[in-house]
Amino acid sequence: MTLERPARTVTALGTLNRRSFVGQVAAGVAGVALSPIRVGARAQKIIVIGAGMAGLSTAFELLALGHDVTVLEARTRPGGRVFTLRESFADGLYADAGAMQVYDSHARAQKYIKQFELELDPIRSTAPGSLMHVMGQRIVTKAGDPPQWPFPLNADEKTLTAGGLYAKYVTPQLKAILDADAQGQLLAKFGTLDGVTFAQYLSSQGASATAIKILNIGLPIGLGDGGEQHSALNLLREAAYRSLRKQSFTIRGGTDRLPKALASRLGERIQYGTPVVRIEQDANGVRVIATQRGSTRTLAADRVVCAVPFAVLRNVVFSPAIGRDLRAVMFGLPNTSVVKVFIQTRKRFWIDEGQSGGASTDLPVSLLSERSINQPGTRGILEAYVVGAPARTLCALSQEERLRTVTADLIKLFPSIADQYESGTSKCWDEDEWSRGAYAWFRPGQMTRFLPTLGKPEGRIHFAGDHTSPTPGWMEGALHSAQRGVKGGAPSWESWLQR
């Protein structure tokens, strides 16, 4: 597939008056309003920082509009936090150390997958059993059997599964939250939920202390530092977008096939091993100072799109300095600590035990999933998805120590792991200098403070990334940030640049 300049000439942003620009910066105004792109004007030179999903999509769509695009990527590969491990496993098995699934509701990702002729395989449970570990108890539930909770619960909770508790206390709010977000009224209608933790929200809905503990080892454990630490609105918005899913898929051959397909279309426009250290702007343009093989380079452009996590941008010098509101977001928005530990087993023994390989726990191991699903062969891969404080503790250990620690937890869930273990590996996203964590989350009150600023331009500098979208942590969120101006199914980057 080749990219051709469209027949319509691309337009350019209106030029800011130098005195007006300098005056606004001196007055401390964070964002400088941009004139819309005008039909018939020149194409622009745009530098995209980061070759993750947001940066690749940004560059791909701008290039299709006829702009001159250069992508600067600190890593020596595309994809960012979309990263597939292959060399660590036998028999051609692989595991995704970052993004690992696509929903049928992810319209932007699905569009690219179809465009690049990638194959999808539906994720279906390999066995009907459900496994939990909560408050010191290993709880096995078979499909169709009523739960046997060994804990005190409210009378109307005792007969409910974990899914039933979720449907009782979480599901009723989700459609209204989706509608409010679509209308730009999320904070106006549900801002009070940003002032409390998810655990406090559940309590206000009448959930018992035990029900709260059970629910907190589901979806909340995968965000930030858990349901007792993050904004209730943060979690409910995440749950609302997940509720749109009818089917989940894996990308056949590994999730990194998607960013690699995008990168192949951009070719030499991507410069790898080129971390950015400084961004300068004035009324005439932008200068990006980067390092490459020990040398310093300066690149000039009309616009810059920063498509890397804020935790990485904290180390970049901006001149003039960024505004107070953006600085507060950049230095205040936390990233979720995640360590993924992969255990290769001789066979997929959990299927013989009537289990899917998945588990929700309050153990340090957090969440468990099978990662050899949709892959051939008899060997298996179990993934321990360690999140929050336990992830930070695990990240400080050596690779071998991580494997021993996680295996000790897995034995409490699957005693057979002691005989089935063959090898393992891990990925700690906190120690990755070009990510500094996995994905954004919000403490109570931070959505109210930060959402109005997320994604807004700072003069000629624009921002993309899943952290600036309604769905942090998802490839779809990254693509959403790169195509904010989508209307009628067609990307409109002109509209995006105005935001």
N, C-alpha and C positions, 0 to 999 in steps of 0.2 A: 504494500500500500504506500503511495506517495502522497505527500501533502502539497497542494497547489494553492497559490494565492487566489482568493475568490475574485470573481469578476468585478464586484463592487469595491471601489477603493476604500481602504480603511481610513478612519478618521483620527484626529489627534486631539488631545485635551487642550483647552484654552490656556494661554500663558498667563501666569499670575504677574501682576505688577510688582516689581522688586521692592518698592517702598512699602506697599501693602503687606507683602509677605514678611519682611523684616519687622514691621510694626506689630503684626499679629504675634510673631514669635516672642518679641520683647515683652508683649503684654501678657504672655503666658497662655495663649490660646493653643490648645493641643492640636486640634484638627483644622486644616485649611481647606475650605470648600473648593471643590474641583468643578470646572466647567465641563459640560458633557462633550463627548467626542462628536466632532462635526463631520458629516459626510463630505468626502472630497478632499480632506486635508491629508497630510503625510502620515505614513505609518510611524509608529513609535519604537524606540529601542527600549526594551524592558529586560531587566535582570530579575530572575527568580532565584531566591535563595532556598535551597533544599530540594532534593529529588525524591522525597516521599510522595505519597499519593496526592496530596494537595498541590505540591510543587509541580509534579509531572502533569497533572490535569490542567493546572494553570497555564503551563508552557504550551501544552498541546492545543488548548482552545485559543490562546492568543496567537499562536503560530497559524492556526487555521483562519484567523481573521486578518492575517497578513502582516502582523507585527514582527519585528526583529527581536528574537528571544534568545537569551543565554541563561543557562541554569548552572548555578554554582553549588556543588555538593561536597561536603567535607568528607564523607565516606568514599570508599572506592567501589561502591555498588549502588544501584537504585533501590528504592522501596522504603527506606527509613525503618519504621517499626513493622513493616511487612517483611518478614525474614524467615525463610524456610531452611531448616537444618537437614542435611542429607548425609554427610560423611560420617555422622556419629552412629549410624544404624546399619544393621545387616539386611540382606535380601532386598535391597532397593527401597526399604521403608524410609519415610521422611516424617518430619513433624514441624509444625509452624510455631516458631518461637514468638511470633507477634500475632497479627491478625490471622484468624483461622476459619472464618465462615462468612457467608453472604446470605442475606435473607431475600425472600421473594419480594419483599417490600422495599428493597434497596434499588430504586429505579435507576439511579446514576451508575452504580456499580454494574447492574444487570445490562445496561446499555453498552458499556465498554466491553463487558464479557462477550456479548453477542457480536459487537463490532470486530473484536480481535479473534473471534472464532475459538474461544476457550470452552472447555467442557465442564459442566457442573454435575455433581453427584449429590442426590438428596441425602441428608443425614437422618437416618432412622435408627431407633433403638435396636440393639442386637439382642436384648433380653428385657423382659418386662419388670424385673425387680427394681426396688428403690432402696437406697442405702444412705443412712445418715449417722452422724456421730455428734451428739449434743448432750451437754451436762454429764459427761462421763459415761454415756450409754451408747452402745452400738445398736441401731434400730433398723431392722430389715422389714420392708413391706412388700408383699407380693401384690401384683395387679389384681384389683377387685376385692382384696381383703380389707376390712375396716382397720384403721390404725389402732395400735395397742400402745398408747402413750403411757410410760411409767412415771408420769409427772402430774402434778395438780394443774388442772385447766378449768376454765369456766364451763358451766354445763353445756352451753351451746358451741363449745370448741372441741369437746372430747371425741366426737365422732368425725371430725374433719381431718383430712390429710394435710400435709404442709401446703399442697396446692389449694385445698379448700380454705385454709386460713388466709392464704394470699388472695383468693377470690372474695373473701368476706371483708378484709380490711384494706386491700390495696386497689383491686380492680374497679370499684365503683367510681373512683375519681378520674380514671385515666382518659376517657373520651373527652370530658370537659377540659382537661389539661391540654390535650392535643388540639382541640378547637381553639382554645385561648392562644396557644402558641402560634397556630396558623394565622390568627387574626392580629398578631403582635400585641396581645393583651395578657401575656402570661403573668407578668409582675403585677399588672393592674388588678387582675382577678384572683391571683393565687399568691401574691407576694407575702402574705402572712405566714404561709407554709415555709418560706425561706428562713424565718426567724426561729424555727424549732428543728431539733434533730428528727431523724426518721423514727427513732425509738420513742421520742416524745409524741410524735404524731400518732403512732400506733396506740399508745396509751390513751390518747384523747379520743380514739375511736372505740375504746372499750376493750382492747386486747389485754389479756392477762399477761403477767410477767413471763410466764412460761411460753406463751404464744409469741411474745416479742423475741425471746431467745431463739425460738424455732425459725421465725421469719428472718431474723438477722443473719442466719447462716446460709440463706439463699442469695438472692440478688444483691443485698446490701454489702455482703462480705467482699464482693468484687469491686467495690467502689471506695477509693480513699482508705480511710482507717475504720470503716464499718458504720453500721446504722446508728451508733451512739455518738458519732463524730460529725457526720455530714448533714447538710441541709435536707430536710424532708422533700422540698420542692425539687432538689437535684435528683433524688432517687425516683420520685414520682414521674418526673419528665422522662428519665431513662426508661422506666417501666412502660410509660405511655407509648413511646416509639417502638419498644419491643412488642407491644400488644398488636401491632399491625402485621406481624409475621404470621404466615400460615405454614411456611416450609423453610427450613435452613438447608444450605448447600455447602459442600466443599468444592474448591476448584481443583479439578483433577490434575495431579502432578505437583501440587503445592500452590499456596496462595501467592507466592512471589512471581508466578507466571503473569499476573495482571500488571504489576508495576514494570516488569521486564518488557512486556508488550508495549506499554506506553513509552518506555525509554528507548526502545528500538526505533520508534517513529521519530524521536527527537535526535538520535544519533550523536554527532559531534557537537551539537548545541549544548550537551551536558559536559561540564568540566568537573571531573572527579578529583578528590584529594585537594579541594580548594576551600578551606574554611574562611569565612568572612570575619574580619576583626573590627571593621569600622564602616559606618555609613554616613555620608555627608550629603546635605541637600541645600539648595538655594532656589531662587526663582527660575533659574535657567535649567536645572536638572539635578541629577543625583550622581554621586561618585561612591563606588563600592571598593573598599580596600580589602584584599584577600591575600592569603599566603598560599604558595604552591611550590612544593619541593624546596622549601627553605627560602624562597624569594618572595618579595612583596610585589603585588600587582595592583594597579588601580584601573577600574573599568568605569566608564561614563555611560549614563543612560538617561532617558526621560523619566522613567518610573522604576521603582523596585517593589517586588512582592516578596515579603518575608513569609515563607511557608515552612517554618521550623518552630518547635515548641518554645514558649516564652522562657522556659528554664534555660534554654540554650542561648536565647537572645540577650539574657542578662549579662553575658560576657562580651557583647558587642557594644562598641562605643558609638553613640549617635551624636552628630553635630549638625545643627544645634540639638541640645538635649531634648528628649521626648517630653511631652507634657505630663503634668502631675497625675492626671487620671489614668493615662496609659501606663505610666511607671508603676502606679499602685497595683494595676492588674498584672503587669509583667513580673513584679517581684512578690505579689501576694497570692497568685493563683497556684494552688498546689498540684503536683502530679502524683498519681497513685503509684506506690512502690509495688513492683511485681517481680517475682522470681518464678520462672517456669522450670520445673524439674521433670525430665523425661526418663522413664524407666523402661528398658527393653526387656521383654519376658520371652521365655522359650515358646509359650503358646498363650492364646487368649483364654486363660483358665476361668476368667470371670463369667464367660458365657456358659460354661458347664455348670457354674454355680447359680445360674439363673439371674445374673446381674449384668447391667449394661457397662460396667466399668466406671460409672460416674458415682459421685458421692458429694454431699454437702456436709461440712463439719465445722465444729468450733475448735478443732485441733489446729496447731500451727500450719499444717499442710493445707488448710483452707478448703479448696475445691479440687475434685478429682474428675478426670475425663479420660475416655479412650481416644487416642490420637492415631491409631492404626485403622480407624473406621474408614470404609471405602477404599482400603488398600488390600491387595491380594496377599496370600500367604498365611502361615499359621502363627508366626511370631507376632507379638503385640507390643504396643507402646501405651503406657499409662502416663498421663500428665498430671502432676501436682501443680496447681495454680495458687501459689503462695502470695498473699496480698497484705499490704499495710505493715504494721509493726513486725509481725513474724517474717515478712519479706526482708525488712531491713536487717533483722538479726541474721537471717540466712545468707544475705548478700555479703556479710562480713566474713563468711567462712570460705575455706578453699573448696574447690570442686568436689573432692573426695568427701570432705566433711558435710557438704550439702547433701550428697547422695546418701550417706549414712544416716543423717538426721531425718530426711524425708522417708527413707525406707522404714525407720523405726515407727513413724506415724502410720505408714501404709499397712504395716502388720496388724495394727489395731482395726483396720477396715477389712483387709484381705490377708488373713494369716498365710495363705498359699504363696504370697509374694516371696517369702523367705526361700522357698525351693525353686521358684520360677525366675528369679532375678538373673539377668545376664550382664547388663551394662547400663550406663546412664550418662546423661549430660544435663547441663542447665544453662539458663540465660538470665542474668540479672539486669533489668533495664535501668536501675538507679546508677549502676556503675558505667553505663554506656554514655560517654561524654557528649554524644550528639543527640541524646534523647533526655537524659537526666530524669528518668521515670517513664511510666507507661502512658498515662492519659490523665486529663484534667478532672478534678472534682471540686466541689464547692463546700466550704464550711458554712454553718448557719450565718446568714446575712450577706454572704459574698455574692450570691446571684443578684441581689438588689443593687449592690455596689458595682459589680463588674459587668453584668450583661449589657448595660447601655454603652459601654466602651468597646467591648469585644468586637473585632472585625472592622472597626472604623479606621479610615486612613489617617495618617499623620503627615500632612502635606503631600509629598510625592511618594511616600512610603505606604504601601498597603500590606495587609496581613491576611494570611490564609492558614488553614490547618484545622484539624478536627476540634481543637480547643475553642475555636471561634464559631462553632456550629451548634445546633441543638442536640447533637449526638456525639459528644466526645468519646473517643476510644474506638470509633468505627471508621472503616474505609469510606462508608457512605457519608459520614460527617466531614471527612477530609474533602471528598468530591463536592459536597454541598457548599463548603466554604470557597471552593474554586469556581463555582458556577452560581453565585448568588443571584445573578441576573437572569436565570433561566425563566423564560416565559413561553408558554405554548409549546414546550418541549424542545425549544432551540436555545442554546446558550447565548446570552447577550452580555458580553464582557463590558460593553459600553456602560450598561446599567450598573454592573458590579463596581466599576471604577468610580462611579459617582457616590457610592455608599461610604 
